[in-house]
Amino acid sequence: MPKKSDRPSRIIEAALKLAAERGWHAVSLAEIAGEAGLTVLQLYAVFRSKTAILEAFHQRVDEAVLGGAASSEDERPRDRLFDTIMRRFDALGPHKAAVQALVRDAWADPLATLFGVPSLKRSIAWMLESSGVSASGWQGRGRVNLLLGIYLSVLKVWLADESPDMMKTMAALDRRLRQAERWLGLASRGGAEDSPVAAAG
């Protein structure tokens, strides 16, 4: 029987595994409990719903993204934000099939998608803040909404990107951040033509 301290992680991993195999909506809480080696009551003691499991997964990804922040003050805000978002894709990488299933199911259930938006917006706000860009006030809310749209559009590219270095994803993200640089408040210290992708090449 899994230790209590291991249960949240086991439940999240079980849920993602089943989602990748069968789709998120097709999986029941009882099946997640069984996959995790727990009873339904033991799962209930940790998470009260499938939404709560997803929230915990989002938080785990956020912690991986924020914990990896080590940007230099000399780095441009756009480059810092680029690195932050790429860290998110790195953190999602081991669960790409599950993320694909979640995105696919989201199209079939727009109402459930709407309920997940606040959680994703919080993640976006923290990514902005960790990159040195304010997500506070009306300007901050505008930046969050704009970056949310950018993130979702690049997420589609990432889901189809099978290259080991994620160059298609990096190129798409770099292009969209440069297009929205002014509106995101990403004041550049370098030339506008510079980009992390160009530098990597």
MIKEMAR-510294 format. One record per residue (C-alpha): residue in one letter; residue number from 1; x, y, z. Coordinates in steps of 0.02 Angstrom, whole numbers, plus 50000, padded with zeros to 5 digits. Each point is the difference from the previous one (the first is absolute). Example, Ala and Ser with C-alpha at 12.3 -4.5 7.8 and 13.67 -1.06 7.14 Angstrom:
BEGIN
@residuo:A&num:1&c1:50615&c2:49775&c3:50390 .
@residuo:S&num:2&c1:50069&c2:50172&c3:49967 .
% end
This chain:
BEGIN
@residuo:M&num:1&c1:50000&c2:50000&c3:50000 .
@residuo:P&num:2&c1:50074&c2:50170&c3:49951 .
@residuo:K&num:3&c1:50056&c2:50115&c3:50141 .
@residuo:K&num:4&c1:49885&c2:50148&c3:50034 .
@residuo:S&num:5&c1:50135&c2:50122&c3:49946 .
@residuo:D&num:6&c1:50013&c2:49912&c3:49831 .
@residuo:R&num:7&c1:49815&c2:49994&c3:49965 .
@residuo:P&num:8&c1:49976&c2:50170&c3:49914 .
@residuo:S&num:9&c1:50140&c2:49964&c3:49877 .
@residuo:R&num:10&c1:49938&c2:49822&c3:49968 .
@residuo:I&num:11&c1:49823&c2:50063&c3:49969 .
@residuo:I&num:12&c1:50059&c2:50134&c3:49879 .
@residuo:E&num:13&c1:50109&c2:49877&c3:49905 .
@residuo:A&num:14&c1:49859&c2:49872&c3:49993 .
@residuo:A&num:15&c1:49877&c2:50129&c3:49936 .
@residuo:L&num:16&c1:50119&c2:50060&c3:49864 .
@residuo:K&num:17&c1:50040&c2:49821&c3:49947 .
@residuo:L&num:18&c1:49816&c2:49955&c3:49981 .
@residuo:A&num:19&c1:49963&c2:50165&c3:49912 .
@residuo:A&num:20&c1:50136&c2:49964&c3:49873 .
@residuo:E&num:21&c1:49930&c2:49827&c3:49968 .
@residuo:R&num:22&c1:49813&c2:50036&c3:49996 .
@residuo:G&num:23&c1:49967&c2:50186&c3:50007 .
@residuo:W&num:24&c1:49966&c2:50105&c3:50154 .
@residuo:H&num:25&c1:49809&c2:49996&c3:49997 .
@residuo:A&num:26&c1:49995&c2:49810&c3:49984 .
@residuo:V&num:27&c1:50097&c2:49972&c3:50161 .
@residuo:S&num:28&c1:49909&c2:49984&c3:50166 .
@residuo:L&num:29&c1:50065&c2:50041&c3:50173 .
@residuo:A&num:30&c1:49982&c2:49817&c3:50048 .
@residuo:E&num:31&c1:50113&c2:49951&c3:49855 .
@residuo:I&num:32&c1:50128&c2:50130&c3:50050 .
@residuo:A&num:33&c1:49998&c2:49932&c3:50178 .
@residuo:G&num:34&c1:50026&c2:49823&c3:49937 .
@residuo:E&num:35&c1:50143&c2:50052&c3:49886 .
@residuo:A&num:36&c1:50083&c2:50089&c3:50147 .
@residuo:G&num:37&c1:49979&c2:49847&c3:50111 .
@residuo:L&num:38&c1:49879&c2:50089&c3:50116 .
@residuo:T&num:39&c1:49820&c2:49982&c3:50055 .
@residuo:V&num:40&c1:49873&c2:50130&c3:49948 .
@residuo:L&num:41&c1:49994&c2:50062&c3:50180 .
@residuo:Q&num:42&c1:50188&c2:50024&c3:50002 .
@residuo:L&num:43&c1:49991&c2:50099&c3:49838 .
@residuo:Y&num:44&c1:49857&c2:50103&c3:50071 .
@residuo:A&num:45&c1:50107&c2:50046&c3:50150 .
@residuo:V&num:46&c1:50126&c2:50080&c3:49882 .
@residuo:F&num:47&c1:49898&c2:50066&c3:49853 .
@residuo:R&num:48&c1:49812&c2:50030&c3:49997 .
@residuo:S&num:49&c1:49982&c2:50005&c3:49810 .
@residuo:K&num:50&c1:50088&c2:49974&c3:49835 .
@residuo:T&num:51&c1:50012&c2:50189&c3:49986 .
@residuo:A&num:52&c1:50097&c2:50003&c3:50164 .
@residuo:I&num:53&c1:50122&c2:49873&c3:49929 .
@residuo:L&num:54&c1:50028&c2:50110&c3:49848 .
@residuo:E&num:55&c1:50024&c2:50151&c3:50114 .
@residuo:A&num:56&c1:50135&c2:49905&c3:50093 .
@residuo:F&num:57&c1:50083&c2:49953&c3:49836 .
@residuo:H&num:58&c1:49999&c2:50184&c3:49947 .
@residuo:Q&num:59&c1:50078&c2:50047&c3:50166 .
@residuo:R&num:60&c1:50136&c2:49869&c3:49981 .
@residuo:V&num:61&c1:50042&c2:50067&c3:49826 .
@residuo:D&num:62&c1:49999&c2:50179&c3:50067 .
@residuo:E&num:63&c1:50123&c2:49952&c3:50137 .
@residuo:A&num:64&c1:50116&c2:49920&c3:49873 .
@residuo:V&num:65&c1:49992&c2:50156&c3:49891 .
@residuo:L&num:66&c1:50026&c2:50125&c3:50140 .
@residuo:G&num:67&c1:50132&c2:49894&c3:50086 .
@residuo:G&num:68&c1:50105&c2:50000&c3:49842 .
@residuo:A&num:69&c1:50006&c2:50189&c3:49984 .
@residuo:A&num:70&c1:50180&c2:50062&c3:50000 .
@residuo:S&num:71&c1:49999&c2:50146&c3:49880 .
@residuo:S&num:72&c1:50132&c2:50134&c3:49996 .
@residuo:E&num:73&c1:49951&c2:50182&c3:50028 .
@residuo:D&num:74&c1:50089&c2:50039&c3:49837 .
@residuo:E&num:75&c1:49881&c2:49886&c3:49906 .
@residuo:R&num:76&c1:49857&c2:50081&c3:49907 .
@residuo:P&num:77&c1:49825&c2:49973&c3:50070 .
@residuo:R&num:78&c1:49948&c2:49918&c3:49836 .
@residuo:D&num:79&c1:50142&c2:49874&c3:50015 .
@residuo:R&num:80&c1:49958&c2:49966&c3:50182 .
@residuo:L&num:81&c1:49818&c2:49970&c3:49955 .
@residuo:F&num:82&c1:50051&c2:49890&c3:49854 .
@residuo:D&num:83&c1:50107&c2:49893&c3:50117 .
@residuo:T&num:84&c1:49861&c2:49991&c3:50129 .
@residuo:I&num:85&c1:49870&c2:49938&c3:49875 .
@residuo:M&num:86&c1:50122&c2:49874&c3:49927 .
@residuo:R&num:87&c1:50030&c2:49933&c3:50176 .
@residuo:R&num:88&c1:49813&c2:49970&c3:50009 .
@residuo:F&num:89&c1:50004&c2:49898&c3:49841 .
@residuo:D&num:90&c1:50149&c2:49904&c3:50070 .
@residuo:A&num:91&c1:49901&c2:49963&c3:50159 .
@residuo:L&num:92&c1:49850&c2:49943&c3:49897 .
@residuo:G&num:93&c1:50109&c2:49893&c3:49885 .
@residuo:P&num:94&c1:49989&c2:49835&c3:50097 .
@residuo:H&num:95&c1:49810&c2:50015&c3:49997 .
@residuo:K&num:96&c1:49978&c2:50057&c3:49820 .
@residuo:A&num:97&c1:49877&c2:49862&c3:49955 .
@residuo:A&num:98&c1:49892&c2:50045&c3:50151 .
@residuo:V&num:99&c1:50006&c2:50185&c3:49957 .
@residuo:Q&num:100&c1:49948&c2:49957&c3:49823 .
@residuo:A&num:101&c1:49851&c2:49903&c3:50068 .
@residuo:L&num:102&c1:49952&c2:50143&c3:50115 .
@residuo:V&num:103&c1:50006&c2:50125&c3:49857 .
@residuo:R&num:104&c1:49900&c2:49883&c3:49888 .
@residuo:D&num:105&c1:49867&c2:49977&c3:50133 .
@residuo:A&num:106&c1:49994&c2:50186&c3:50033 .
@residuo:W&num:107&c1:49932&c2:50029&c3:49825 .
@residuo:A&num:108&c1:49861&c2:49876&c3:50037 .
@residuo:D&num:109&c1:49955&c2:50081&c3:50167 .
@residuo:P&num:110&c1:50016&c2:50191&c3:49990 .
@residuo:L&num:111&c1:49919&c2:50022&c3:50171 .
@residuo:A&num:112&c1:50134&c2:49896&c3:50084 .
@residuo:T&num:113&c1:50130&c2:50100&c3:49905 .
@residuo:L&num:114&c1:49930&c2:50162&c3:50069 .
@residuo:F&num:115&c1:50016&c2:49934&c3:50177 .
@residuo:G&num:116&c1:50184&c2:49962&c3:49966 .
@residuo:V&num:117&c1:50040&c2:50174&c3:49935 .
@residuo:P&num:118&c1:50024&c2:50085&c3:50171 .
@residuo:S&num:119&c1:50132&c2:49871&c3:50047 .
@residuo:L&num:120&c1:50093&c2:50026&c3:49838 .
@residuo:K&num:121&c1:49988&c2:50188&c3:50018 .
@residuo:R&num:122&c1:50081&c2:49988&c3:50171 .
@residuo:S&num:123&c1:50141&c2:49900&c3:49922 .
@residuo:I&num:124&c1:50020&c2:50132&c3:49864 .
@residuo:A&num:125&c1:50004&c2:50139&c3:50130 .
@residuo:W&num:126&c1:50137&c2:49912&c3:50098 .
@residuo:M&num:127&c1:50102&c2:49974&c3:49841 .
@residuo:L&num:128&c1:49989&c2:50185&c3:49963 .
@residuo:E&num:129&c1:50049&c2:50048&c3:50177 .
@residuo:S&num:130&c1:50147&c2:49878&c3:50003 .
@residuo:S&num:131&c1:50060&c2:50080&c3:49837 .
@residuo:G&num:132&c1:49998&c2:50173&c3:50077 .
@residuo:V&num:133&c1:49837&c2:50058&c3:49920 .
@residuo:S&num:134&c1:49857&c2:50059&c3:50110 .
@residuo:A&num:135&c1:49836&c2:49905&c3:49992 .
@residuo:S&num:136&c1:49913&c2:50123&c3:50118 .
@residuo:G&num:137&c1:49867&c2:50130&c3:49963 .
@residuo:W&num:138&c1:49903&c2:50022&c3:49840 .
@residuo:Q&num:139&c1:50159&c2:50000&c3:49896 .
@residuo:G&num:140&c1:50054&c2:49839&c3:50081 .
@residuo:R&num:141&c1:49833&c2:49918&c3:49967 .
@residuo:G&num:142&c1:50016&c2:50050&c3:49818 .
@residuo:R&num:143&c1:50173&c2:49923&c3:49992 .
@residuo:V&num:144&c1:49936&c2:49839&c3:50078 .
@residuo:N&num:145&c1:49860&c2:49986&c3:49872 .
@residuo:L&num:146&c1:50118&c2:50037&c3:49856 .
@residuo:L&num:147&c1:50131&c2:49877&c3:50059 .
@residuo:L&num:148&c1:49865&c2:49870&c3:50029 .
@residuo:G&num:149&c1:49953&c2:50012&c3:49816 .
@residuo:I&num:150&c1:50184&c2:49988&c3:49950 .
@residuo:Y&num:151&c1:50029&c2:49850&c3:50112 .
@residuo:L&num:152&c1:49849&c2:49905&c3:49934 .
@residuo:S&num:153&c1:50050&c2:50031&c3:49819 .
@residuo:V&num:154&c1:50177&c2:49940&c3:50033 .
@residuo:L&num:155&c1:49933&c2:49852&c3:50099 .
@residuo:K&num:156&c1:49921&c2:49936&c3:49839 .
@residuo:V&num:157&c1:50169&c2:50013&c3:49913 .
@residuo:W&num:158&c1:50085&c2:49910&c3:50146 .
@residuo:L&num:159&c1:49874&c2:49857&c3:49995 .
@residuo:A&num:160&c1:50043&c2:49968&c3:49818 .
@residuo:D&num:161&c1:50188&c2:50033&c3:50020 .
@residuo:E&num:162&c1:50093&c2:49834&c3:49998 .
@residuo:S&num:163&c1:50174&c2:50073&c3:49987 .
@residuo:P&num:164&c1:50115&c2:49962&c3:50148 .
@residuo:D&num:165&c1:50056&c2:50181&c3:50015 .
@residuo:M&num:166&c1:49823&c2:50074&c3:49982 .
@residuo:M&num:167&c1:50062&c2:50121&c3:49867 .
@residuo:K&num:168&c1:49827&c2:50022&c3:49924 .
@residuo:T&num:169&c1:49929&c2:50041&c3:50170 .
@residuo:M&num:170&c1:50142&c2:50120&c3:50039 .
@residuo:A&num:171&c1:49981&c2:50088&c3:49832 .
@residuo:A&num:172&c1:49812&c2:50020&c3:50021 .
@residuo:L&num:173&c1:50019&c2:50067&c3:50177 .
@residuo:D&num:174&c1:50139&c2:50120&c3:49953 .
@residuo:R&num:175&c1:49899&c2:50067&c3:49853 .
@residuo:R&num:176&c1:49843&c2:50029&c3:50103 .
@residuo:L&num:177&c1:50093&c2:50081&c3:50144 .
@residuo:R&num:178&c1:50087&c2:50120&c3:49881 .
@residuo:Q&num:179&c1:49833&c2:50044&c3:49920 .
@residuo:A&num:180&c1:49923&c2:50037&c3:50170 .
@residuo:E&num:181&c1:50156&c2:50072&c3:50083 .
@residuo:R&num:182&c1:49933&c2:50176&c3:50015 .
@residuo:W&num:183&c1:49830&c2:49947&c3:50070 .
@residuo:L&num:184&c1:50077&c2:49881&c3:50124 .
@residuo:G&num:185&c1:50113&c2:50136&c3:50069 .
@residuo:L&num:186&c1:50159&c2:49909&c3:49949 .
@residuo:A&num:187&c1:50121&c2:50146&c3:49986 .
@residuo:S&num:188&c1:50149&c2:49942&c3:49900 .
@residuo:R&num:189&c1:50180&c2:50041&c3:50043 .
@residuo:G&num:190&c1:50065&c2:49929&c3:49839 .
@residuo:G&num:191&c1:49960&c2:50011&c3:49816 .
@residuo:A&num:192&c1:49824&c2:49954&c3:49948 .
@residuo:E&num:193&c1:50069&c2:49873&c3:49877 .
@residuo:D&num:194&c1:50086&c2:49898&c3:50137 .
@residuo:S&num:195&c1:49910&c2:49845&c3:50059 .
@residuo:P&num:196&c1:50037&c2:49848&c3:50109 .
@residuo:V&num:197&c1:49971&c2:49887&c3:49849 .
@residuo:A&num:198&c1:50121&c2:50097&c3:49892 .
@residuo:A&num:199&c1:50128&c2:49999&c3:50140 .
@residuo:A&num:200&c1:49979&c2:49811&c3:50020 .
@residuo:G&num:201&c1:50031&c2:49976&c3:49815 .
% end
